[in-house]
Amino acid sequence: MTRDDVSDSHDHSHGDPSDAAPSALPSEPALRTKALESLLIEKGLVEPAALDAYIDYYQHRVGPQNGAKVVARAWSDPVYKAQLLANGTAAIAGMGFAGRQGEHMRVVENTPAVHNLVVCTLCSCYPWPVLGLPPGWYKSSAYRSRAVIDPRGVLAEFGLTLPAETSIRVWDSTSEMRYLVLPMRPSGTEGMSQSELARLVTRDTMIGTAVAAAPGGSAER
Amino acid sequence: MNGVHDMGGMHGFGPIAPQAGEPLFHAAWEERAFALTLAMGAWRRWTLDGARHARERIAPADYLRMSYYERWIEGLILLLTESGLVTADELASGRAQTKTRPPLAADAVVALLQRGAPTERATAASPHFRPGDAVRARNLHPVGHTRLPRYVRGKTGVIDAHYGAHVFADAHAHGPDEQPQPLYCVRFSARTLWGDAAAAQDEVCVDLWESHLEPA
């Protein structure tokens, strides 16, 4: 069914799997979702309060602020950094961030020689406990198709040009292992507290489409 | 399956278009589509791999036309009907014919999310490959679910890490049998994958299971 095919919900000419059976569900996405939710609630398969709980958790409890705390601590504490790189799952769980889509974590460190970039070419795998739900561009066909074949072109569109000699390492998230980039600590941040440092750590620096910058300064490589 | 979801290396999708100040969900229905998919997964009638495969089975033209959460809703409808949680008559009428009770109370949701579902399994089998070994991704084209992307098939790389034995996604999409086997991170030179146009020092790392690999 097409997105515009609102009036005729019995048009089965497009061959998607949902066309296998007649459906009372409208094809317009908002109406379709609402009708499905109503059916599932009426049937007792789910309760509205549980749906609200899922949404609330990802809107208010997890997000890139979690990953930023991990990075700021690694920048400040060499022992923690070594633990984080050796066993990402345990070191991140030790800060209280664990669970769905972060069951197995590997942290990859940016250095002057190597820049890391994370993608999921097959779907949209992303480390939810530390970064929350992925942005639209991460899930887009453009990013999924190009990150592995044209990482420098992709980074340029984010305004990031790396030295020609820097090696780019792209991590395609094809298993349940989830990848988090440990960006380089910017110069000019000596003496900053972990909470000050955490504010420099954006979501994109932990995906690898940006590098961390000192306040007021431009991003440095 | 050689589906359009397997996008690595394709051309023609245009520039990346990051949206400044993008909200977590773009519309209220997207929140519900997301939550419905996770909540119905709690019935354990399908696996996460099976849910991915349901979205992969959306016809290619529809897959590309649909927005992200439209795919989720289509995948969910497919899973609901194939599992029998919702009958064809109920979908046709939009009305429930039998009633049940949810497996998960609202106050149990957060604990479930924080527990997650680890896929590493204890096994006595030792891995065939060690870090540093040269391996070739096998030239497999299964019609079912696979996490072996087309762009590495037949290509030679190096074992970067052994992650232990993990539930084999390719099997687990099609039934409850986990068939755990060694999971590796394999490093491929960008030039091996894409030819001389790629930078000589760039690499792509892909997680592959032992049955995806052969010695090189």
Interface residues (C-beta under 8 A of the other chain):
Chain A: M1 T2 R3 H14 G15 D16 P17 S18 A20 A21 P22 S23 A24 L25 P29 A30 R32 T33 K34 A35 L36 E37 S38 L39 L40 E42 K43 G44 L45 V46 E47 A49 A50 L51 D52 A53 Y54 I55 Y57 Y58 Q59 R61 A98 G99 R100 Q101 G102 E103 H104 R106 T121 L122 C123 S124 G132 L133 P135 G136 W137 K139 S140 S141 A142 Y143 R144 S145 R146 V148 I149 P151 R152 V154 E157 F158 A164 E165 T166 S167 I168 R169 V170 W171 D172 S173 T174 S175 E176 M177
Chain B: H5 D6 M7 G8 G9 M10 H11 F13 G14 P15 I16 A17 P18 Q19 E22 L24 H26 A27 A28 W29 E31 R32 A33 F34 A35 L36 L38 A39 M40 W43 R52 A54 R55 R57 I58 A59 A61 D62 L64 R65 M66 S67 Y68 Y69 E70 I73 E74 L76 I77 L78 L80 T81 L85 V86 A88 E90 L91 A92 S93 G94 R95 A96 T98 K99 T100 R101 P102 L104 A105 A106 D107 V109 V110 L112 L113 Q114 R115 G116 A117 P118 T119 E120 R147 L148 P149 Y151 A161 Y163 H166 V167 A169 L183 C185 R187 A190 L193 W194 A198 A199 Q201 D202 E203 V204 C205 V206 D207 L208 W209
